[in-house]
Structure formats: C-alpha cells, structure tokens
Amino acid sequence: MLAAALCFALMGAVVKGVGPRYSSFELLAFRGLVGMIILSFWIIRTGRSLATEHAGAHLSRSLVGTVSVIAFFYSLVHLPLATSLTLNYTSPLFITTFLLVTGAMGRTQRWRYLLPILAGFIGVVLILQPTLAREDLWGLAAGLSGGATGAAAYMLVKALGRRGEPEWRVVFYFSLTNAVVGITLASITGWHRLTAPDLGLIVLIGMLALAGQLMMTRAYGQGRTLVAAALQYSGIVFASVIGLLWFGERLDTLEIFGIMVIAASGLAATLLSHRQDQQSTQNS
C-alpha cells in the first residue's frame, strides 16, 4: 500500500506539472490508453479472458470512477498537491455518510458514524478558508466531487469483488472507459499539440496510475483493510514533500491542521465501515 500511495502522489505531481498545457479530458484519454494497452498485452500473454457476466456493473463502476478522475485532475491543477490529494481521500467520509443515511446500522450506533463525518468536514472547512483566499472555489468543489464519486466507485468495486470479478478485469474496463470518454470529450473541446517531452510524462501518468490501482486493489483485497487504509494516507505525506520540493508549495497552518483532521476522521470512518461489513457478512 505504501508503494501504491507513492505512485498516486507521483502521478498527481506529474498531472499538476503538465495540467496547465492540456485539458483534464486529454490527460484522462492518455491515462486510459496507456493502462489499457499494458493490460491488453498481459491478458493476451497469460491467456486470460475479458468475458464477464457483469457488464452493467463494470459500466457503472467505470463511468462513476471516470467522473472521479476528471474531478481529481482538475483539482490538481488548481490546488496544492497535498490539499488536492487530501480532498480526494475524503471518500471514506462519504461512504460512512451513505451508511448513515441509508440506515445500514442500528440506531444506537449512529452517533459513532456521525462523529467522524462531522470531524472530517470540519477539516474540510479548515482547508476552505485559505483555499477561498486564493480564489480556488472550483478547485475545492472538484476535489470534494472527486472524493464523493470515488466513494461510489469504491462501493461498486467491492460489489464486483463479491461477484468474483478479478482486479485486473475491473481495472481494464475502467481504463477502457477512461480512454473512450476522454477521447470523446477531448475531441469536442479540442486537442493541444503534444510535445515529445510531454508525451513521456503523459505515458508516465498512465503507468503510475495503473501500478497504483493494481497495488491498491491487491492491498485491500488480500491485506488487512484497516492497515491498508492507514497506509493509504501516507500519500498525503508524500504529496506534501513532493509539492514543496517540486512546486515550492507551502501549506497554510489551517490547511495542515485540516489535512490532519481529515486523515484521522477518514481512518475512523474506514474502521466503522469495515466493522459494518463484517457484521453484514456474519448476518448473511
């Protein structure tokens, strides 16, 4: 999971570096194409099959995840790297909110779910003040939207896992959807001339995204969920260091505190969601 977190932090840094020269749709298209091509060679070489009985579920997961990536890429260009990554990691808070709203837990447990949600969004408010001072409202909205849609995508991935779908097939169809949606939208909004140095960086984005996704999926699927979730937040540390060294980004004191609050509440939300999953499995 540490390696996955580092991959995502590095990917975010590269996206932030080339983002001002290309649209989020272009980057999405190349990200998907690179992942799809690499996986295609591996699938053909190992003789695996892409046939599935859950095409509709794959389509839902891939479309929701694609929206999350577009929002994340947009926020990376307009916010500090660590802030953007932190907002993207608000997914556990949205998952816990969903469990609370749908009544997936007993009434006596609701207060336990409510506390991390409230704490997490207090962290968002702390980040909000310096972000709005920089007039980055749309970047903030995109970051939170990425976290919300990422939560929905995560729940759809878990549903596919329960149906026996392997992680490589889920990632392949996700990459395919990234490519199709990105090419379609970029063709409407317009393409920018691609330079040779940027081509190398864009290929690197796809490789880092693919490696990070596969490692994260394996960490959650075969490792301990709570350990994986805790290590995932190490990406914020990586992003803070990279943002300082690469872009000279220095976070406001309120932002640093807000990031810490979101990370702590996200871990608490993951713990509660994991316990709820265990109880549901035992009851079924």
C-alpha positions as CSV (number, residue, x, y, z in Angstrom):
1,M,0.0,0.0,0.0
2,L,2.9,2.3,0.6
3,A,4.1,1.8,-2.9
4,A,0.6,2.5,-4.2
5,A,0.3,5.7,-2.2
6,L,3.7,6.8,-3.6
7,C,2.6,6.0,-7.2
8,F,-0.6,8.1,-6.8
9,A,1.3,11.0,-5.2
10,L,3.9,11.0,-8.1
11,M,1.1,10.7,-10.6
12,G,-0.6,13.7,-9.1
13,A,2.6,15.6,-9.3
14,V,3.1,14.8,-13.0
15,V,-0.6,15.7,-13.7
16,K,-0.1,19.0,-11.9
17,G,3.1,19.7,-13.9
18,V,1.6,19.1,-17.4
19,G,-2.0,20.0,-16.5
20,P,-1.8,23.7,-17.5
21,R,-0.8,22.7,-21.0
22,Y,-3.5,20.0,-21.6
23,S,-7.2,19.6,-20.6
24,S,-8.3,17.1,-18.0
25,F,-10.1,15.2,-20.8
26,E,-6.8,14.8,-22.8
27,L,-5.0,13.5,-19.7
28,L,-7.9,11.1,-19.0
29,A,-7.7,9.7,-22.5
30,F,-4.0,9.1,-22.4
31,R,-4.2,7.7,-18.9
32,G,-6.8,5.2,-20.0
33,L,-5.0,4.3,-23.3
34,V,-1.7,3.5,-21.5
35,G,-3.3,1.4,-18.9
36,M,-5.5,-0.5,-21.4
37,I,-2.5,-1.2,-23.8
38,I,-0.3,-2.5,-21.0
39,L,-3.1,-4.7,-19.6
40,S,-4.0,-6.0,-23.0
41,F,-0.5,-7.3,-23.6
42,W,-0.5,-9.0,-20.2
43,I,-4.0,-10.5,-20.7
44,I,-3.1,-11.9,-24.2
45,R,0.2,-13.3,-23.0
46,T,-1.4,-15.1,-20.0
47,G,-4.4,-16.3,-21.9
48,R,-6.9,-14.7,-19.7
49,S,-10.4,-13.7,-20.7
50,L,-12.3,-10.4,-20.6
51,A,-15.6,-12.1,-20.9
52,T,-17.9,-11.2,-18.0
53,E,-21.5,-11.7,-16.8
54,H,-21.5,-8.4,-15.1
55,A,-21.1,-5.9,-17.9
56,G,-23.6,-3.5,-16.5
57,A,-21.8,-3.4,-13.1
58,H,-18.5,-2.8,-14.8
59,L,-20.0,0.1,-16.9
60,S,-21.5,1.7,-13.8
61,R,-18.2,1.4,-11.8
62,S,-16.2,2.7,-14.7
63,L,-18.3,5.7,-15.5
64,V,-18.5,6.8,-11.9
65,G,-14.8,6.3,-11.5
66,T,-14.1,8.2,-14.7
67,V,-16.0,11.2,-13.3
68,S,-13.9,11.0,-10.1
69,V,-10.7,11.0,-12.1
70,I,-11.7,14.1,-14.2
71,A,-12.6,16.0,-11.0
72,F,-9.3,14.9,-9.3
73,F,-7.2,16.0,-12.3
74,Y,-9.0,19.4,-12.4
75,S,-8.3,19.9,-8.6
76,L,-4.7,19.0,-9.0
77,V,-4.1,21.9,-11.4
78,H,-5.9,24.5,-9.2
79,L,-4.9,23.4,-5.6
80,P,-1.7,22.5,-3.8
81,L,-0.8,18.9,-4.4
82,A,-1.3,17.7,-0.8
83,T,-4.6,19.6,-0.5
84,S,-6.0,18.0,-3.7
85,L,-4.9,14.5,-2.6
86,T,-6.5,15.0,0.8
87,L,-9.8,16.1,-0.6
88,N,-9.7,13.0,-2.9
89,Y,-9.2,10.9,0.2
90,T,-12.5,12.1,1.8
91,S,-14.1,9.0,0.2
92,P,-14.4,7.1,3.5
93,L,-16.4,10.0,4.9
94,F,-18.8,9.9,2.0
95,I,-19.1,6.1,2.4
96,T,-19.9,6.4,6.1
97,T,-22.4,9.2,5.3
98,F,-24.1,6.8,2.9
99,L,-24.3,4.1,5.6
100,L,-25.8,6.6,8.0
101,V,-28.4,7.9,5.6
102,T,-29.5,4.5,4.4
103,G,-29.8,3.2,7.9
104,A,-27.3,0.4,7.4
105,M,-26.5,0.4,11.1
106,G,-28.6,0.2,14.2
107,R,-29.9,3.4,15.8
108,T,-27.7,3.0,18.8
109,Q,-24.6,3.0,16.5
110,R,-25.4,6.1,14.5
111,W,-23.6,8.5,16.8
112,R,-20.4,6.6,16.2
113,Y,-20.8,7.1,12.5
114,L,-21.8,10.8,12.9
115,L,-18.6,11.8,14.8
116,P,-16.0,11.1,12.1
117,I,-18.3,12.6,9.5
118,L,-18.6,15.8,11.4
119,A,-14.8,15.9,12.3
120,G,-13.9,15.2,8.6
121,F,-16.0,18.1,7.3
122,I,-14.6,20.4,10.0
123,G,-11.3,19.5,8.4
124,V,-12.7,20.5,5.0
125,V,-13.8,23.8,6.5
126,L,-10.3,24.4,7.8
127,I,-8.9,23.8,4.3
128,L,-11.7,26.0,2.9
129,Q,-10.5,29.3,4.4
130,P,-7.0,29.5,2.8
131,T,-8.3,27.9,-0.4
132,L,-11.0,30.5,-0.9
133,A,-8.5,33.2,-0.1
134,R,-6.7,32.0,-3.2
135,E,-10.0,32.1,-5.1
136,D,-9.8,28.3,-5.8
137,L,-13.5,27.6,-5.3
138,W,-13.9,25.5,-8.4
139,G,-10.7,23.5,-7.4
140,L,-12.2,22.9,-4.0
141,A,-15.5,21.8,-5.5
142,A,-13.8,19.5,-7.9
143,G,-11.7,17.9,-5.1
144,L,-14.8,17.2,-3.0
145,S,-16.6,15.9,-6.0
146,G,-13.8,13.5,-6.7
147,G,-14.0,12.2,-3.1
148,A,-17.7,11.7,-3.4
149,T,-17.7,9.9,-6.7
150,G,-14.6,8.0,-5.6
151,A,-16.6,6.7,-2.7
152,A,-19.4,5.5,-5.0
153,A,-16.8,3.8,-7.3
154,Y,-15.2,2.1,-4.3
155,M,-18.5,0.6,-3.2
156,L,-19.2,-0.6,-6.8
157,V,-15.7,-2.2,-6.9
158,K,-16.5,-4.0,-3.7
159,A,-19.7,-5.3,-5.2
160,L,-17.8,-6.6,-8.2
161,G,-15.3,-8.3,-5.9
162,R,-18.1,-10.1,-4.1
163,R,-19.3,-11.4,-7.5
164,G,-15.8,-12.9,-8.1
165,E,-14.5,-10.4,-10.6
166,P,-10.7,-10.2,-10.6
167,E,-9.0,-6.8,-10.0
168,W,-7.2,-6.8,-13.4
169,R,-10.6,-7.1,-15.3
170,V,-12.1,-4.3,-13.2
171,V,-9.0,-2.1,-13.9
172,F,-9.1,-3.0,-17.6
173,Y,-12.7,-1.9,-18.2
174,F,-12.1,1.2,-16.1
175,S,-9.0,2.1,-18.3
176,L,-11.1,1.4,-21.4
177,T,-13.8,3.7,-20.2
178,N,-11.3,6.4,-19.3
179,A,-9.9,6.2,-22.9
180,V,-13.3,6.3,-24.6
181,V,-14.8,9.1,-22.5
182,G,-11.5,11.1,-22.6
183,I,-11.1,10.8,-26.4
184,T,-14.8,11.8,-26.9
185,L,-14.7,14.8,-24.7
186,A,-11.3,16.0,-25.8
187,S,-12.5,15.8,-29.5
188,I,-15.4,18.1,-28.6
189,T,-13.3,20.6,-26.5
190,G,-10.2,20.4,-28.7
191,W,-6.8,18.8,-28.6
192,H,-3.5,20.5,-27.8
193,R,-0.3,19.9,-29.7
194,L,1.7,17.1,-27.9
195,T,5.4,17.7,-27.5
196,A,7.9,14.8,-27.2
197,P,8.9,15.5,-23.5
198,D,5.2,15.8,-22.5
199,L,4.5,12.5,-24.3
200,G,6.9,10.8,-22.0
201,L,5.3,12.4,-18.9
202,I,1.8,11.5,-20.1
203,V,2.9,7.9,-20.6
204,L,4.3,8.0,-17.1
205,I,0.9,9.2,-15.7
206,G,-0.7,6.1,-17.2
207,M,1.9,3.7,-15.9
208,L,1.9,5.2,-12.4
209,A,-2.0,5.2,-12.3
210,L,-2.1,1.5,-13.5
211,A,0.6,0.4,-11.0
212,G,-1.1,2.3,-8.1
213,Q,-4.5,0.9,-8.9
214,L,-3.4,-2.7,-9.1
215,M,-1.4,-2.5,-5.9
216,M,-4.1,-0.7,-4.0
217,T,-6.7,-3.2,-5.2
218,R,-4.5,-6.1,-4.1
219,A,-3.7,-4.4,-0.7
220,Y,-7.4,-4.0,0.1
221,G,-8.4,-7.4,-1.4
222,Q,-5.7,-9.6,0.2
223,G,-4.3,-7.4,3.1
224,R,-5.9,-6.1,6.2
225,T,-8.4,-3.3,5.3
226,L,-7.5,-1.1,8.3
227,V,-3.8,-1.3,7.7
228,A,-4.2,-0.6,4.0
229,A,-6.4,2.4,4.8
230,A,-3.9,3.8,7.3
231,L,-1.0,3.4,4.8
232,Q,-3.1,5.0,2.1
233,Y,-2.9,8.3,4.0
234,S,0.9,8.2,3.7
235,G,0.2,9.5,0.2
236,I,-0.6,12.9,1.8
237,V,2.9,13.0,3.4
238,F,4.5,12.0,0.0
239,A,2.4,14.7,-1.7
240,S,3.4,17.4,0.8
241,V,7.1,16.7,0.3
242,I,6.8,16.5,-3.5
243,G,4.7,19.6,-3.5
244,L,7.3,21.5,-1.5
245,L,10.4,20.2,-3.5
246,W,8.8,20.3,-7.0
247,F,6.4,23.2,-6.9
248,G,7.6,25.2,-3.9
249,E,4.1,24.8,-2.2
250,R,4.0,25.8,1.4
251,L,0.7,24.9,3.1
252,D,-1.1,27.3,5.4
253,T,-1.3,26.3,9.1
254,L,-5.0,25.8,8.8
255,E,-4.6,23.6,5.8
256,I,-2.1,21.4,7.6
257,F,-4.4,21.0,10.6
258,G,-7.3,20.4,8.3
259,I,-5.4,17.7,6.5
260,M,-4.6,16.0,9.8
261,V,-8.2,16.1,10.9
262,I,-9.4,14.7,7.6
263,A,-6.9,11.9,7.7
264,A,-7.8,10.9,11.3
265,S,-11.5,11.0,10.6
266,G,-11.1,9.1,7.4
267,L,-9.3,6.3,9.3
268,A,-12.1,6.3,11.9
269,A,-14.7,6.1,9.1
270,T,-12.9,3.2,7.5
271,L,-12.8,1.4,10.8
272,L,-16.5,1.8,11.3
273,S,-17.3,0.8,7.7
274,H,-15.1,-2.3,8.0
275,R,-16.9,-3.4,11.1
276,Q,-20.2,-2.9,9.4
277,D,-19.1,-5.1,6.5
278,Q,-18.0,-7.8,9.0
279,Q,-21.4,-7.7,10.7
280,S,-23.3,-7.8,7.4
281,T,-21.2,-10.8,6.3
282,Q,-21.8,-12.6,9.6
283,N,-25.6,-11.9,9.5
284,S,-25.8,-13.2,5.9
